[in-house]
Amino acid sequence: MSDDKSKKVSAVEKIKLASNYLLEPIPQELADGTDHFGKESIQLLKHHGTYQQDNRDERSKEGKSYSFMLRTAIPGGIISSEQLLAEMDLGDEVANSTLRITTRQGLQLHGVLKKNLKQAIRRINDVKLTTIAACGDVKRNVMCSPCPYKGDPVYDQMQDLAERLAIHLTPHTGAYYELWLTDEETGEKHQAGGSNGQVVEPIYGPTYLPRKFKFAIGLPGDNSADVYTNDVGLLAICENWRIVGYNILVGGSFGVTPSAKKTFAAVAQAMCFVTPNQAIDVATAIVKVQRDFGNRADRKVARMKYLIHDWGLDRFKQKVEEYYGANLPDPRPVVVHGFNDGMGWQAQGDGKWFYGLNVENGRIKDEGDFRLKTALREICSTMAPPLRLTPHQSIIFCDLAEKDRPKLFEILRRHGVPLSEDISNARRWSMACPALPTCGLAITESERVLPSIIDQLDVELDKLDLKDEVFTFRMTGCPNGCARPYNSDIGLVGKTAGKYTIFLGGRVCGDRLNFIYKDLVPEEEVIPDLVNVFRYFKEAREQEESFGDFCHRQGVEKLLAACDTVPK
């Protein structure tokens, strides 16, 4: 609990404590014949990997249209063709016929009805995947730089740590197995687990964490996992083609409540250096410090960044050392300098190849002449490559032979799917959250409008001869920042209906926050405002200076003075 030892806790804390380790009252409501759950179960279901949502496009006079988002946690984004086929089948059979790659390398089904939840979760587990801890007040999906470079053992070492860390920090409660994986006729459980949820959680305890908790693993030369945006980032330090340790970064988080001035976005700070053998134990100690001292009275300031802000990094590190049982050395002096999104045709280093396919906003669907879902079915059925999901919502086909390249490209082109080489840089480096109509927090559109915004921007960048510039462009329908807009070169954040806050000055490497350039900008004015900044960038940039670095150097006052008077 917090420093003042206050016994006051939020309503969610009381729900977790009374739940018998995430179980009650879900069983009764799961069988009550209604299309929705009550407020207690809604909070608990997040830990099982699902959110109750209301489709605002389908509301009627009779009331809300309830369905569920179901998320699969996939450490490092490593998944097989068989598993992806199973998820796409579920999308067709019990969801809205699409599948979505998340910004944390997982998968989401949307539009699942309550009556189909158990079937869907059980079938996900049947193909050796899981939804447990994909949401909720626990560790979320562990991210990792996804490229399958076999000539560089560092990538395999990072991905192995992501898998072990995910297993180590998965909740132990048997509630998940009892609710979703028990045979209804025989009562037989499909996986080992305690009964009635009465398993004491050795790491989390009966009330789990004060808020969600995110991990990511990356490299100074490849921060595609966006380690600075996580509660804990592990930045691999390498010598002679092996990882000698990790800089532990703490306190990253992007959720903001504009009406609450006490909330803020933060990038993580380097706390210490650990050896590979220490990494999981130190990570566990950090989780336990947040468990015991994070704010359980006010969920708006319950993330670990607020504990570090209140205590200071030195005091926080001392407490982690106390829980770990030893002093921890200072972090190594390294600087993040690269971001590899894994797109295109690349050598793995073992004689095989991989191909990174850009999936716009992560949405796997068939729509008109664009038939990505059907293309992926053919690829996964006939070629069956191992797959990686990326932190930019795209997909990598692994272990390909040189002779596979024409077949892969032919399948994609035949189904109207643009190759990564065929799309603009602006589109390649963009991403959006789902937002409307299903996300309960969404204020404005995001996923459904970003493609048209990129269409407009591409035209203007071509006129300015800036189409080859690389910059991250991220959009969210609310300030919670699920698409990580606060460290991007350009961030668009929904502020009120049809209006956005424009953020500028982050950078591709992701280790710097951007700043508010303009607030409450109507959607139709976003591109004219950005074009004015790009025009100034072309005129006043330094040699080889990136767009984000230019905006950061200029600052908001100079940008406004130079750009806000330019006719739109």
C-alpha positions in Angstrom: 0.0 0.0 0.0 1.0 3.7 -0.1 3.4 5.3 2.3 0.7 6.7 4.6 -0.5 3.2 5.3 -4.0 4.3 4.5 -6.6 1.6 4.6 -8.7 3.3 2.0 -8.8 1.3 -1.3 -10.7 1.7 -4.6 -13.8 -0.3 -5.4 -11.8 -2.5 -7.8 -9.5 -3.5 -5.0 -12.5 -4.6 -3.0 -13.8 -6.6 -5.9 -10.5 -8.4 -6.4 -10.3 -9.2 -2.7 -13.8 -10.7 -2.5 -13.3 -12.7 -5.8 -11.6 -15.7 -4.4 -8.7 -15.2 -6.7 -10.5 -13.9 -9.8 -13.4 -16.4 -9.7 -16.6 -15.0 -8.0 -19.2 -14.0 -9.2 -18.3 -14.9 -12.8 -19.6 -18.5 -12.8 -23.1 -17.5 -11.8 -23.3 -14.7 -14.3 -21.7 -16.8 -17.1 -24.8 -19.1 -16.8 -27.5 -16.5 -16.2 -28.7 -16.3 -19.8 -28.1 -12.5 -20.2 -25.9 -10.9 -22.8 -23.7 -9.0 -20.3 -22.0 -9.2 -16.9 -22.3 -7.0 -13.7 -19.7 -4.5 -12.6 -17.8 -6.9 -10.4 -17.4 -9.6 -13.1 -16.4 -7.0 -15.7 -13.4 -6.0 -13.6 -12.4 -9.6 -13.0 -12.8 -10.8 -16.6 -10.0 -8.5 -17.7 -7.6 -10.8 -15.9 -9.0 -13.7 -18.0 -8.3 -11.7 -21.2 -11.6 -10.2 -22.1 -13.3 -6.8 -21.9 -17.1 -6.3 -22.1 -17.9 -3.6 -24.7 -20.8 -1.8 -26.2 -20.9 -1.3 -29.9 -22.0 2.3 -30.3 -22.8 1.8 -34.0 -25.4 -0.8 -33.1 -27.2 0.8 -30.2 -30.9 0.8 -30.4 -34.0 2.1 -28.5 -33.9 -1.2 -26.7 -30.5 -0.4 -25.2 -26.8 -1.2 -25.6 -25.4 -3.8 -27.9 -23.0 -5.9 -25.8 -20.1 -8.0 -27.0 -16.6 -8.9 -25.8 -13.1 -8.2 -27.0 -11.0 -11.3 -26.4 -7.2 -10.9 -26.3 -4.6 -13.6 -26.7 -1.2 -13.0 -25.0 1.7 -14.1 -27.2 5.1 -13.4 -25.6 7.4 -11.8 -28.2 4.7 -12.3 -30.9 5.9 -15.9 -31.6 3.1 -17.9 -33.2 2.6 -20.7 -35.6 0.6 -20.8 -38.8 -1.7 -23.4 -37.2 -2.4 -21.0 -34.3 -3.1 -18.0 -36.6 -5.5 -20.2 -38.7 -7.3 -21.2 -35.5 -7.7 -17.5 -34.4 -9.0 -16.5 -37.9 -11.5 -19.4 -37.7 -12.7 -18.1 -34.4 -13.0 -14.6 -35.9 -15.3 -16.0 -38.6 -17.4 -18.3 -36.3 -17.9 -16.3 -33.1 -16.6 -12.7 -33.6 -17.0 -10.0 -36.2 -15.0 -11.9 -38.9 -11.8 -10.0 -38.4 -8.7 -10.4 -36.3 -6.5 -7.7 -35.0 -2.7 -7.7 -34.3 -2.2 -5.6 -31.2 0.4 -3.0 -30.4 1.8 -5.4 -27.8 2.3 -8.4 -30.3 -0.9 -10.2 -29.3 -4.2 -10.9 -31.1 -7.7 -9.6 -30.5 -11.1 -10.9 -31.5 -13.9 -8.3 -31.4 -17.6 -8.9 -31.3 -17.6 -12.1 -29.3 -21.0 -12.7 -27.7 -21.2 -13.7 -24.0 -22.7 -17.1 -24.9 -19.6 -17.9 -27.0 -16.9 -16.8 -24.6 -16.2 -20.2 -23.1 -16.0 -21.9 -26.5 -13.6 -19.2 -27.8 -11.3 -19.3 -24.8 -11.2 -23.1 -24.8 -10.4 -23.3 -28.5 -7.6 -20.7 -28.1 -6.1 -22.9 -25.4 -6.6 -26.0 -27.5 -3.9 -24.7 -29.9 -1.5 -24.0 -27.0 -2.3 -20.2 -26.7 -3.9 -18.5 -23.7 -5.8 -15.3 -22.8 -4.9 -15.3 -19.1 -3.2 -12.1 -18.1 -3.7 -10.5 -21.5 -5.5 -7.8 -19.6 -6.1 -6.9 -15.9 -4.0 -5.8 -12.9 -1.1 -8.2 -13.7 1.8 -8.3 -16.1 0.6 -7.9 -19.6 2.0 -9.6 -22.7 5.8 -9.5 -22.6 7.1 -7.7 -25.7 10.3 -8.4 -27.5 12.1 -7.3 -30.6 10.6 -9.9 -33.0 13.0 -10.3 -35.9 14.1 -14.0 -36.4 17.8 -13.3 -36.9 19.5 -16.7 -36.5 23.0 -15.4 -37.3 22.8 -13.2 -34.2 22.2 -15.3 -31.1 21.2 -12.2 -29.1 17.7 -12.3 -30.6 17.1 -15.9 -29.5 18.4 -15.0 -26.1 16.0 -12.1 -25.7 13.1 -14.1 -27.0 13.9 -16.9 -24.6 13.8 -14.4 -21.7 10.5 -13.0 -22.9 9.0 -16.5 -22.8 10.4 -17.4 -19.4 9.4 -14.0 -17.9 5.9 -14.4 -19.1 5.6 -17.9 -17.6 7.1 -16.8 -14.3 4.7 -13.9 -13.9 1.5 -15.6 -15.1 -1.1 -15.8 -12.3 -1.3 -19.2 -10.6 -5.0 -19.1 -9.8 -7.1 -22.1 -10.9 -10.1 -19.9 -11.6 -9.1 -19.6 -15.3 -9.1 -23.3 -15.8 -12.3 -23.8 -13.8 -14.2 -21.2 -15.7 -13.1 -21.8 -19.3 -11.3 -25.2 -19.6 -13.5 -27.6 -17.6 -15.5 -30.1 -19.6 -19.1 -29.4 -18.9 -20.2 -33.0 -19.0 -17.4 -34.8 -17.1 -16.0 -31.9 -15.0 -12.6 -32.8 -16.3 -10.1 -29.9 -16.4 -8.1 -29.6 -19.6 -5.1 -28.2 -17.8 -3.6 -28.6 -14.4 -4.9 -26.0 -11.9 -6.3 -25.6 -8.5 -10.0 -25.9 -7.8 -12.4 -23.0 -6.9 -9.7 -20.4 -7.5 -8.2 -21.1 -4.1 -4.5 -21.0 -5.1 -2.5 -18.5 -3.2 -0.6 -16.3 -5.6 3.1 -16.4 -4.6 3.9 -13.2 -6.4 0.7 -11.3 -6.7 -1.2 -12.1 -3.5 -5.1 -12.0 -3.3 -5.5 -8.5 -4.8 -2.9 -8.8 -7.6 -1.3 -5.4 -8.6 -2.7 -1.9 -8.2 -2.9 -1.5 -11.9 -1.7 -3.1 -15.2 2.0 -3.8 -15.5 4.0 -4.0 -18.8 7.3 -5.5 -19.8 9.4 -5.2 -22.9 12.8 -6.4 -24.0 14.9 -4.7 -26.7 18.3 -3.6 -27.9 20.1 -0.3 -28.2 20.2 -0.9 -31.9 16.7 -2.2 -32.1 14.1 -0.7 -29.9 11.1 -2.0 -31.9 9.6 -3.2 -28.6 9.4 0.4 -27.3 11.1 -0.5 -24.0 10.8 3.1 -22.7 7.0 3.0 -22.7 6.8 0.0 -20.3 6.7 -0.3 -16.5 9.9 -2.4 -16.9 12.1 -2.3 -20.0 15.1 -4.6 -20.3 17.6 -3.2 -22.7 20.1 -5.9 -23.7 23.8 -5.0 -23.4 25.8 -7.2 -25.8 29.5 -8.1 -26.2 31.0 -10.5 -28.7 27.5 -11.6 -30.0 26.1 -12.5 -26.6 24.0 -10.7 -24.0 26.2 -9.9 -20.9 23.3 -8.2 -19.1 20.4 -5.8 -19.2 19.9 -2.2 -18.3 16.7 -2.2 -16.3 14.4 0.7 -17.2 11.5 1.5 -14.9 8.4 3.7 -14.8 7.3 4.0 -18.4 3.5 4.4 -19.0 1.3 6.5 -21.3 -2.1 6.5 -19.8 -3.4 10.1 -19.1 -6.6 11.5 -17.8 -6.8 15.1 -19.1 -9.2 16.2 -16.4 -6.8 15.0 -13.7 -3.7 17.1 -13.7 -2.0 14.7 -11.4 -1.7 12.2 -14.4 1.0 12.3 -17.0 2.8 10.3 -19.6 6.3 9.1 -18.8 9.2 7.3 -20.5 11.1 4.8 -18.3 14.3 5.7 -16.5 17.5 3.6 -16.4 17.7 2.1 -12.8 20.4 -0.5 -12.8 22.3 -3.2 -14.7 21.7 -6.9 -14.1 23.2 -10.1 -15.5 21.1 -12.4 -17.5 20.8 -14.8 -14.5 19.5 -11.9 -12.3 17.0 -10.6 -14.8 13.9 -12.5 -13.7 14.5 -12.2 -10.0 15.1 -8.5 -10.2 12.0 -8.1 -12.3 10.0 -10.0 -9.7 11.3 -7.8 -7.0 10.2 -4.7 -8.9 6.7 -6.3 -9.3 6.5 -6.9 -5.6 7.5 -3.4 -4.7 4.7 -2.1 -6.9 2.4 -4.6 -5.4 3.1 -3.5 -1.9 3.5 0.3 -2.3 1.6 1.2 -5.5 -1.5 3.4 -4.9 -4.6 1.2 -4.4 -6.9 4.0 -3.4 -6.9 6.0 -6.7 -6.6 4.0 -9.9 -5.8 7.2 -11.9 -2.4 7.3 -10.2 -1.9 3.6 -9.6 0.7 2.8 -12.2 4.3 2.4 -11.1 5.4 5.7 -12.7 3.5 7.6 -10.0 5.3 5.6 -7.2 8.6 6.4 -8.7 7.6 10.1 -9.2 6.6 10.3 -5.5 9.6 8.5 -4.1 12.3 9.4 -6.6 14.4 6.8 -8.5 17.0 6.4 -5.8 14.6 5.5 -3.1 12.7 3.2 -5.4 15.9 1.4 -6.4 16.8 1.0 -2.7 13.5 -0.7 -2.0 13.9 -3.0 -5.0 17.4 -3.9 -3.7 15.8 -4.7 -0.3 13.3 -7.0 -2.0 15.9 -8.6 -4.2 18.4 -9.0 -1.4 21.5 -7.4 -2.8 22.8 -4.1 -4.1 22.5 -3.5 -7.9 25.1 -1.7 -10.0 24.3 1.5 -12.0 23.1 1.1 -15.5 25.7 0.8 -18.4 26.1 4.1 -20.4 24.3 3.1 -23.6 22.1 5.1 -26.0 19.2 3.8 -28.0 20.1 4.4 -31.7 17.9 2.1 -33.8 14.5 0.6 -34.5 14.0 -2.3 -36.9 10.4 -2.9 -37.8 11.3 -6.1 -39.6 9.5 -5.2 -42.8 10.5 -6.5 -46.3 12.6 -9.5 -47.4 15.6 -10.1 -45.1 18.2 -12.8 -44.5 17.9 -14.7 -41.3 21.5 -15.6 -41.1 21.0 -19.4 -41.3 20.5 -19.7 -45.0 16.8 -18.9 -44.8 14.9 -15.7 -45.2 12.0 -13.8 -43.6 9.5 -11.4 -45.0 7.8 -8.6 -43.0 4.4 -7.7 -44.2 2.9 -4.4 -43.1 -0.6 -4.8 -41.8 -2.3 -1.4 -41.6 -3.4 -0.8 -38.0 -3.1 -4.6 -37.4 -6.5 -5.4 -38.9 -6.7 -8.8 -40.6 -9.8 -8.7 -42.8 -11.3 -9.2 -46.2 -12.9 -6.0 -47.5 -13.7 -5.6 -51.2 -10.7 -6.3 -53.4 -8.4 -6.3 -50.3 -8.5 -9.9 -49.0 -5.7 -10.1 -46.4 -7.5 -12.7 -44.3 -7.9 -15.1 -47.3 -4.3 -14.5 -48.4 -3.1 -15.4 -44.9 -5.2 -18.5 -44.9 -3.6 -19.7 -48.1 -0.1 -18.8 -46.9 -0.6 -20.6 -43.5 -2.3 -23.6 -45.1 0.1 -24.2 -48.0 3.4 -22.8 -46.8 2.9 -23.0 -43.0 5.8 -20.7 -42.0 6.5 -19.9 -38.4 5.2 -16.3 -37.7 6.1 -13.3 -35.6 3.7 -10.5 -34.7 5.4 -7.1 -34.4 5.0 -4.2 -32.0 3.9 -2.1 -35.0 0.9 -4.4 -35.6 2.4 -6.3 -38.6 3.4 -9.9 -39.3 6.7 -11.6 -40.2 6.8 -14.9 -42.2 9.9 -16.8 -41.0 12.1 -19.7 -42.2 11.5 -19.1 -45.9 13.6 -20.4 -48.7 14.7 -18.2 -51.6 12.3 -20.2 -53.9 9.4 -19.3 -51.6 9.6 -15.6 -52.5 7.7 -15.7 -55.8 4.9 -17.8 -54.4 4.5 -15.6 -51.3 4.3 -12.5 -53.3 2.0 -14.0 -55.9 -0.5 -15.0 -53.1 -0.5 -11.5 -51.6 -0.8 -9.7 -54.9 -3.6 -12.0 -56.1 -5.6 -11.1 -53.0 -5.1 -7.3 -53.4 -2.6 -7.1 -50.5 0.1 -4.4 -51.0 3.6 -5.6 -50.4 5.6 -3.7 -47.7 7.7 -2.3 -50.5 4.6 -0.8 -52.2 3.4 1.4 -49.3 4.6 4.8 -48.3 6.9 5.4 -45.3 4.1 7.4 -43.6 1.8 4.4 -43.7 4.5 1.9 -42.9 5.4 3.8 -39.7 1.9 4.5 -38.6 -0.5 2.7 -36.2 -3.8 3.3 -34.4 -5.9 1.9 -31.6 -9.3 0.4 -32.4 -11.3 3.3 -30.7 -14.9 3.6 -32.0 -17.3 1.9 -32.1 -16.4 -0.7 -29.4 -13.9 0.7 -27.0 -15.7 2.2 -24.0 -13.0 4.8 -23.5 -12.9 6.1 -27.1 -13.9 9.8 -27.6 -13.1 10.0 -31.3 -12.3 7.8 -34.3 -8.8 6.3 -34.7 -8.4 3.0 -36.7 -11.2 3.8 -39.1 -9.9 7.3 -40.1 -6.1 7.0 -39.9 -5.9 5.4 -43.4 -7.7 8.3 -45.0 -5.5 10.8 -43.1 -2.4 9.0 -44.4 -3.9 9.1 -47.9 -4.0 12.9 -47.6 -0.6 13.2 -46.0 1.0 11.1 -48.7 -0.2 13.4 -51.4 1.2 16.5 -49.6 4.5 14.9 -48.8 4.9 13.9 -52.4 4.4 17.6 -53.4 7.1 18.6 -50.9 9.4 15.9 -52.1 9.5 14.4 -48.5 7.9 11.1 -49.2 11.1 9.2 -48.2 11.2 10.7 -44.7 10.9 8.2 -41.9 8.7 9.2 -38.9 6.4 7.5 -36.6 2.7 8.6 -36.8 0.4 7.2 -34.1 -3.2 7.9 -33.4 -5.5 7.1 -30.5 -9.2 7.7 -29.9 -8.6 8.8 -26.3 -5.7 10.0 -24.0 -5.0 6.5 -22.7 -2.4 6.1 -25.4 -2.7 2.4 -26.3 -1.0 3.0 -29.7 1.8 4.8 -27.9 1.3 8.3 -29.3 3.3 10.2 -26.7 6.8 9.2 -27.9 6.2 9.3 -31.6 7.3 11.9 -34.1 3.6 12.7 -34.7 0.9 11.8 -32.2 -2.9 12.4 -32.7 -4.9 11.9 -29.5 -8.7 12.2 -29.4 -9.7 15.0 -27.0 -13.4 15.5 -27.7 -15.8 14.5 -30.5 -14.1 15.0 -33.9 -11.2 16.9 -32.4 -7.6 15.9 -31.6 -4.5 17.0 -29.8 -1.5 17.1 -32.1 1.8 16.0 -30.5 5.2 16.6 -32.1 8.8 16.1 -31.3 9.2 12.4 -30.3 11.4 10.2 -32.4 11.5 6.7 -34.0 13.8 5.3 -31.3 11.1 6.0 -28.7 13.2 7.3 -25.8 11.8 10.8 -25.7 8.4 12.3 -25.0 6.8 14.6 -27.6 5.0 17.8 -26.7 1.6 19.3 -27.4 1.7 21.4 -30.6 -2.0 22.2 -30.9 -5.0 21.2 -28.9 -8.6 20.6 -30.0 -7.9 20.5 -33.7 -10.8 19.5 -35.9 -10.2 16.4 -37.9 -10.3 18.3 -41.2 -7.6 20.7 -40.0 -5.1 18.0 -39.0 -3.4 17.6 -42.3 -3.2 21.3 -43.2 -1.6 21.9 -39.8 0.9 19.1 -40.3 1.7 20.2 -43.9 2.7 23.7 -42.6 5.1 22.0 -40.2 6.5 19.8 -42.9 7.0 22.8 -45.2 9.0 24.6 -42.5 10.9 21.4 -41.8 12.0 21.2 -45.4 13.1 24.9 -45.3 14.9 24.9 -42.0 16.1 21.4 -41.2 19.8 20.7 -40.5 21.6 18.1 -42.6 20.2 14.6 -42.1 17.9 15.8 -39.3 14.8 13.8 -38.8 11.3 15.3 -38.5 11.0 14.5 -34.8 14.4 15.9 -34.0 13.7 19.0 -35.9 10.4 19.6 -34.0 12.2 18.9 -30.7 15.0 21.3 -31.5 12.6 24.1 -32.6 10.1 23.7 -29.7 6.4 24.6 -29.7 6.8 28.4 -29.7 9.1 28.5 -32.7 7.0 26.0 -34.6 3.8 28.0 -34.0 5.5 31.2 -34.9 6.8 29.8 -38.1 3.8 27.6 -39.1 0.6 28.9 -37.6 0.5 31.9 -39.9 1.0 30.0 -43.1 -2.2 29.8 -45.1 -3.8 26.4 -45.1 
